[in-house]
């Protein structure tokens, strides 16, 4: 439908749990989130038809629930930062086909790295 309308943007939401090589306490969650990242990469070729597909992978986001969680890390990703990054991924055509990793330590990055355009830092 987006192709017929001349293009548009799709933003998939995954999790930082989708990446990494360490064991994860909920492997089914990590696997499902990894599938979202892989789907995003597979749909990246739609950019040729004007449909930009991106994915954002936030870590622990600062919400009332996460602040009260004793298992949460000391540093949380501000919800406002995720909102700003979401808008940027949707409107910046240079970022088509990219996945944005948003770990709580602030070391955000786009993948794939070898093809990522030079853009201003996200976090």
N, C-alpha and C positions, 0 to 999 in steps of 0.2 A: 504494500500500500504506500509506503514512503517513497519507493522508487517511482511509482506512477505519479505522485504529487510533486516530483522534482527533487526529493531528498529530505533530509531531516537528521535528527540525532537520537540515538538510543544510549542510555546510560545504565549499565548493569551495576548492581551493588553486590559485592562479595564481602570478603573479610580478610584480614591479614592472616587468618588461620589457613587460608588457601595456599600460602607459600611457605617455604622452609623445609628443612629436613629433620627437625626434631620431632619426637613423638608428641601427639596431641591428645588431650584427655577425652575428646569426643571425635574419634576418627571419622564417623559418618558425617558430622558437621563439616570437618575440614575437607573431606572428599567432595561433598556437595558444593562447597564454596570454590574449590579448585575447578570443578566442572564449569562454573560460571565464568571464571577467568579464561578457561580454554575455549569456551563458546565465544567469548568476546574476541579472542585472537582469530578464531576460525571465521568470524563474520567481518573481519577487518577489510576484506576485499570489497565489501559493499561500498566503501568510500569511492570507488571508481564510478559508482552510480549515484553519488551524492548522499549516501546514507552513512553517517559517521557513527561508529559503534565504539564505546569506551566502557571502562569498568573502574570503579573506585573500591579500594580494599582498606577500609578503616580498621584500626586496632580498637582498643577500648575507648569508646566515646563518652565524654562527660555528660551523664544524665543523672537524674535523681537516683535511679536504680544502681547505676555503676558506682556512684559516690558512696552508697551505703554497702556495697559488696566488699566483704573483707578480703576477697581474693583479687580485687582490682589492683593494678599497679599504682604506685604513688603518683605517677604522671598520667593524665588522661588526655585524649584528643578533644579539644573544644568543639562542641557541636557547630559553632559558628564557622570554624575553619573548614569543616566538612561541607557546610552549605556553600561557602565561597568556592571551594574546589569543585563542587558539583556544577555550579553555574559556569565556571571557567571551562570545564571539560565539555560542556554542552555547546558553548558558543565559540570556542577557539578551534577553528577548522584545522590548524596545524597539528592538533593533538589526536586526530582521527586514528583509531585502532590502538590506542595506548591504554595501559593499565596503570593507575596511580596507586602506589603503595603508601599508606598513611600510618606508620608505626607511632606508638605513643612517645617515642624518644625524639620525635621531630625530624628525623632523617628521611623525609618524604622523597619519593623518586618515581619517575616514569619508566616503564618497561614496554617494549624492548629498548635497551639502552643504545644499541648500535644504530638504531634508526630514529631515536628521539630527537626532535628539533630542539634547538637552543631556545629555552623559554625561561622566564623569570621563575625563581623558586616558589613553590606552593606554600610551604609552611614558614 
